[in-house]
Amino acid sequence: MFAKNIWNYILNFYPEGPKPYLKTDVLLTLLYRVGDLLEKEPSIIELNGEVTVMGPIYGEGDSLITLLSLVGMPPQRTYVFLGCYFGLGFAPLESLLLLMCLKCLFPNKIYLLKGHLEEPASIKSLGLDDWLFRRRVPRESVLRVSETVMRTVAQMPIGAMIGPKILCLPGGPGPTIREHGLAALRTCVRSSMSQLDRLLCMEAAWTVMKLEGAPVTADDGIPTFTEAQCAAFCKANNLTLIVRGRQLVDEGFLNYPKEALTIVSAVAYLDNFRNYAAAVTFQGLNASVVRYKMDEGEPKSLDIVKPGIGRNALAFPM
């Protein structure tokens, strides 16, 4: 019933409507159960057969339920999500909680990787406490629930293998990952205090692609990889492809370089872009894409065309 209520809230959302009522005891029970499941999973999930990968959701609940509806629901489908469930969309908590409900119902069909927006500093800066309070979690319970959310998402795996050749990482192969290789990712302990394990976890979530031909920019401390470094990492670790998020791409997916596939699953990001939302299904080394975009209708002025947040898209599978 909890999952159904969240789905209906997302489906029927309108900006002036009320936020859902999240009962503290139900919320904590869900978080504890999911935490127990995540804690038992390895740092790198090993999967075979047909697997669908979704990129960052960024709190855009309408994108999440649209892609689930287009591709198919578990247990008929197996999903890997590339993190960044939180974000500036209208349903950041609801997107994560819906996926957590599905994880409880189908633990071997839903795999939730940790993105950079699931880091404690990111969660706090996005305003988790305020989200909870506006969803009628009592003020005296907000801190407890907030800390439980952060502990739970901290246990998410950092990556997934689809067969022997495809590696899913929310970010990409940062310098430490490139130095120590896939074997180190597999043996990484997420709760470890060792510097190596912490660097591996951080880079898996935070690393961005730095195009070799792009102008030199100031170093902001975020780990990066180039096209050549991606190719070298794949060759050294006997991989064909790295599937990642952490980048906005207009078509919903981008296979560049040939060893990297970037996916975004939030349509019309922040309502300021007109990007597709995509999900990619792998069967061995074969891939098929389901994507959709907003129906903008006849050309109009910018003020009229700009959509309202929420259920603002019509699905057009490609």
Phi, psi and omega per residue, in radians:
M1 nan -0.685 3.135
F2 -1.055 -0.814 3.129
A3 -1.098 -0.718 3.139
K4 -1.106 -0.708 3.131
N5 -1.117 -0.699 3.119
I6 -1.149 -0.785 3.113
W7 -1.001 -0.794 -3.122
N8 -1.157 -0.629 3.086
Y9 -1.071 -0.819 3.133
I10 -1.099 -0.789 -3.078
L11 -1.090 -0.660 -3.024
N12 -1.832 0.257 -3.054
F13 -1.085 2.443 2.897
Y14 -2.478 2.574 -2.931
P15 -0.955 -0.612 -3.088
E16 -1.533 -0.015 -3.082
G17 -1.308 2.864 -3.137
P18 -1.274 2.654 3.016
K19 -1.304 2.703 3.116
P20 -1.183 2.705 3.113
Y21 -1.635 1.961 -3.133
L22 -1.752 1.913 3.125
K23 -1.269 2.288 -3.032
T24 -1.026 -0.780 -3.080
D25 -1.156 -0.683 3.111
V26 -1.158 -0.746 -3.131
L27 -1.069 -0.828 -3.123
L28 -1.158 -0.685 3.107
T29 -1.054 -0.768 3.113
L30 -1.077 -0.803 -3.112
L31 -1.101 -0.725 3.129
Y32 -1.120 -0.755 -3.120
R33 -1.139 -0.756 3.124
V34 -1.165 -0.697 3.104
G35 -1.018 -0.718 3.103
D36 -1.086 -0.705 3.129
L37 -1.175 -0.791 -3.095
L38 -1.144 -0.657 -3.102
E39 -1.068 -0.545 -3.099
K40 -1.454 -0.197 -3.107
E41 -1.455 2.568 3.082
P42 -1.230 2.901 3.131
S43 -1.124 -0.614 3.060
I44 -2.029 1.967 3.119
I45 -1.248 2.416 3.113
E46 -1.898 2.058 -3.082
L47 -2.221 2.648 3.063
N48 -2.378 2.919 -3.135
G49 1.414 -2.794 -3.089
E50 -1.386 2.202 -3.105
V51 -2.382 2.341 3.069
T52 -1.813 2.321 3.137
V53 -1.946 2.277 3.023
M54 -1.964 2.487 3.110
G55 -1.498 -2.863 -3.134
P56 -0.995 2.443 3.109
I57 -1.707 -0.606 3.118
Y58 0.985 0.560 3.096
G59 1.353 0.123 3.129
E60 -1.524 1.509 -3.042
G61 -1.067 -0.551 3.140
D62 -1.153 -0.620 3.073
S63 -1.124 -0.732 -3.124
L64 -1.063 -0.903 -3.059
I65 -1.292 -0.470 3.078
T66 -1.164 -0.824 -3.134
L67 -1.167 -0.678 3.070
L68 -1.058 -0.706 -3.135
S69 -1.194 -0.667 -3.116
L70 -1.265 -0.726 -3.079
V71 -1.425 -0.708 -3.086
G72 2.216 2.605 -3.063
M73 -1.608 2.658 2.959
P74 -1.178 2.636 0.183
P75 -1.544 0.086 3.115
Q76 -1.207 -0.403 -3.133
R77 -2.179 2.603 3.025
T78 -1.881 2.305 -3.052
Y79 -2.145 2.483 2.879
V80 -2.072 2.248 3.117
F81 -1.909 2.335 -3.021
L82 -1.581 0.625 3.037
G83 1.322 -2.969 -3.126
C84 0.986 0.939 3.030
Y85 -1.328 -0.670 3.026
F86 -1.258 2.943 3.135
G87 2.755 -2.825 -3.067
L88 -1.749 0.222 3.057
G89 -1.256 3.092 -3.038
F90 -1.359 -0.231 -3.052
A91 -2.362 1.025 -3.106
P92 -1.160 -0.839 3.110
L93 -1.181 -0.746 -3.076
E94 -1.125 -0.646 3.114
S95 -1.082 -0.820 3.130
L96 -1.151 -0.768 -3.091
L97 -1.161 -0.645 3.089
L98 -1.085 -0.765 3.121
L99 -1.173 -0.588 3.079
M100 -1.162 -0.673 3.065
C101 -1.067 -0.785 3.118
L102 -1.129 -0.606 3.091
K103 -1.106 -0.722 3.103
C104 -1.150 -0.710 -3.105
L105 -1.274 -0.662 -3.050
F106 -2.333 1.216 -3.013
P107 -1.077 -0.428 3.141
N108 -1.714 0.175 3.134
K109 -2.120 -0.259 -3.127
I110 -2.159 2.161 3.135
Y111 -2.217 2.130 -3.025
L112 -1.898 1.917 3.086
L113 -1.538 2.774 -3.076
K114 -1.641 2.091 3.073
G115 -1.683 3.091 -3.090
H116 -1.198 -0.395 3.107
L117 -1.401 -0.051 3.027
E118 -1.681 0.105 3.025
E119 -1.297 2.538 -3.106
P120 -0.913 -0.762 -3.117
A121 -1.113 -0.685 3.123
S122 -1.164 -0.760 -3.118
I123 -1.069 -0.769 -3.132
K124 -1.148 -0.720 -3.112
S125 -1.188 -0.489 3.098
L126 -1.304 -0.390 3.060
G127 1.743 0.770 -3.109
L128 -1.003 -0.763 -3.112
D129 -1.032 -0.732 3.123
D130 -1.169 -0.694 3.080
W131 -0.983 -0.802 -3.096
L132 -1.135 -0.763 -3.107
F133 -1.122 -0.686 3.138
R134 -1.247 -0.260 3.050
R135 -1.757 0.395 2.983
R136 1.156 0.480 2.901
V137 -1.305 2.198 -3.088
P138 -0.957 2.477 -3.074
R139 -0.947 -0.661 -3.119
E140 -1.240 -0.227 3.137
S141 -1.809 -0.172 -3.036
V142 -1.043 -0.811 -3.096
L143 -1.071 -0.769 -3.141
R144 -1.084 -0.799 -3.129
V145 -1.159 -0.748 -3.131
S146 -1.045 -0.794 3.129
E147 -1.143 -0.619 3.116
T148 -1.188 -0.688 3.067
V149 -1.019 -0.826 -3.089
M150 -1.169 -0.667 3.083
R151 -1.139 -0.653 -3.100
T152 -1.195 -0.864 -3.104
V153 -1.204 -0.412 3.095
A154 -1.133 -0.352 -3.122
Q155 -1.564 -0.023 -3.140
M156 -1.116 2.498 3.050
P157 -1.032 2.775 -3.088
I158 -1.710 -0.198 -3.126
G159 -2.954 3.096 3.134
A160 -2.615 2.521 3.012
M161 -1.831 2.301 3.003
I162 -1.885 1.838 -2.994
G163 1.157 -2.837 -3.102
P164 -1.549 -0.084 -2.929
K165 -2.089 -0.223 -3.039
I166 -2.048 2.119 3.124
L167 -1.918 2.210 3.074
C168 -1.760 2.168 3.060
L169 -2.372 2.327 3.109
P170 -1.006 -0.668 3.140
G171 -1.765 -1.399 3.138
G172 2.836 -3.045 -3.098
P173 -1.411 1.650 3.075
G174 -1.283 -3.141 -3.051
P175 -1.060 -0.706 3.129
T176 -1.199 -0.705 3.096
I177 -1.108 -0.731 3.129
R178 -1.128 -0.637 -3.117
E179 -1.233 -0.729 -3.006
H180 -1.727 -0.325 2.989
G181 1.442 3.128 -3.090
L182 -1.091 -0.598 -3.135
A183 -1.041 -0.684 3.127
A184 -1.183 -0.640 3.080
L185 -1.091 -0.708 -3.110
R186 -1.150 -0.601 -3.093
T187 -1.668 -0.006 -3.135
C188 -1.060 2.371 3.096
V189 -1.818 2.007 -3.017
R190 -1.138 -0.537 -3.126
S191 -1.564 0.067 -3.068
S192 -1.230 2.622 3.046
M193 -1.733 0.076 -3.137
S194 -1.223 2.554 -3.104
Q195 -1.093 -0.680 -3.121
L196 -1.096 -0.857 -3.116
D197 -1.106 -0.672 3.127
R198 -1.157 -0.678 3.107
L199 -1.167 -0.717 3.122
L200 -1.075 -0.786 3.133
C201 -1.121 -0.746 -3.131
M202 -1.115 -0.811 -3.091
E203 -1.181 -0.617 3.118
A204 -1.026 -0.580 -3.102
A205 -1.607 -0.614 -2.909
W206 -1.746 -0.363 -2.966
T207 -1.087 2.394 3.114
V208 -2.062 2.746 3.093
M209 -1.456 2.283 3.095
K210 -1.978 1.878 -3.078
L211 -1.144 2.347 -3.066
E212 -1.098 -0.545 -3.104
G213 -1.560 -0.017 -3.101
A214 -1.335 2.656 3.090
P215 -1.047 2.597 3.117
V216 -1.203 2.288 3.123
T217 -2.070 2.897 3.137
A218 -1.096 2.513 -3.141
D219 -1.335 1.997 -3.139
D220 -1.732 0.131 3.088
G221 1.518 -0.123 3.129
I222 -1.379 2.279 -3.137
P223 -1.118 2.574 -3.076
T224 -2.357 2.908 2.933
F225 -2.515 2.673 3.107
T226 -1.847 3.030 3.108
E227 -1.017 -0.786 -3.120
A228 -1.151 -0.672 3.126
Q229 -1.180 -0.612 3.075
C230 -1.123 -0.800 3.137
A231 -1.092 -0.733 -3.133
A232 -1.154 -0.691 3.119
F233 -1.110 -0.780 3.130
C234 -1.088 -0.747 3.138
K235 -1.118 -0.751 -3.102
A236 -1.181 -0.475 -3.075
N237 -1.920 0.240 3.070
N238 1.008 0.758 3.119
L239 -1.909 2.672 3.047
T240 -1.722 -0.598 -2.969
L241 -2.655 2.477 2.937
I242 -1.936 2.150 3.115
V243 -1.768 2.221 -2.979
R244 -2.520 2.964 3.013
G245 -2.050 -2.261 2.944
R246 1.105 0.436 3.132
Q247 -2.862 2.370 3.100
L248 -1.478 2.198 3.114
V249 -2.215 2.333 -3.000
D250 -1.037 -0.697 -3.036
E251 -1.510 0.051 -3.111
G252 1.562 -0.441 3.065
F253 -2.621 2.685 3.140
L254 -2.558 2.076 3.114
N255 -1.716 1.317 3.106
Y256 -2.607 2.293 -0.244
P257 -1.053 -3.101 -3.049
K258 -1.130 -0.311 3.121
E259 -1.547 -0.004 -3.113
A260 -2.262 2.404 3.032
L261 -2.187 2.001 3.129
T262 -1.714 2.317 -3.111
I263 -2.196 2.401 2.943
V264 -2.189 2.386 -3.062
S265 -2.090 0.306 3.055
A266 -1.911 1.971 -3.089
V267 -1.277 2.533 3.061
A268 0.792 1.063 -3.000
Y269 -0.906 2.239 -3.139
L270 1.031 0.234 -3.094
D271 1.082 0.197 3.117
N272 -1.882 -0.194 -3.138
F273 -2.058 2.938 3.133
R274 -2.131 0.621 -3.101
N275 -1.305 2.640 2.975
Y276 -1.223 2.759 2.869
A277 -1.872 2.393 -3.030
A278 -2.354 2.704 2.941
A279 -2.347 2.428 -3.075
V280 -2.070 2.214 3.131
T281 -1.825 2.236 3.141
F282 -1.878 2.376 2.961
Q283 -2.289 1.741 -2.957
G284 1.142 -2.273 3.100
L285 -1.677 0.097 3.071
N286 -1.584 2.505 -3.104
A287 -2.356 2.533 3.023
S288 -2.283 2.573 -3.035
V289 -2.030 2.332 2.895
V290 -1.978 2.239 3.133
R291 -2.547 2.816 3.085
Y292 -2.607 2.821 3.111
K293 -2.376 3.058 3.109
M294 -1.351 2.534 3.018
D295 -1.553 1.889 -3.062
E296 -1.599 -0.199 3.098
G297 1.186 -2.638 -3.118
E298 -1.238 2.562 3.096
P299 -1.006 2.321 3.128
K300 -2.431 -3.110 3.100
S301 -1.177 2.785 -3.100
L302 -1.022 -0.697 -3.106
D303 -1.116 -0.591 -3.120
I304 -1.404 -0.700 -3.080
V305 -1.211 -0.621 -3.093
K306 -0.999 2.136 -3.040
P307 -1.362 2.767 2.949
G308 -1.373 2.763 3.137
I309 -1.243 2.740 3.072
G310 1.824 -2.432 -3.034
R311 -1.356 1.370 -2.937
N312 -2.039 0.249 -3.025
A313 -2.328 2.635 2.978
L314 -1.952 2.466 -3.032
A315 -1.525 2.303 3.027
F316 -2.257 1.593 3.130
P317 -1.093 2.459 -3.074
M318 -1.924 nan nan
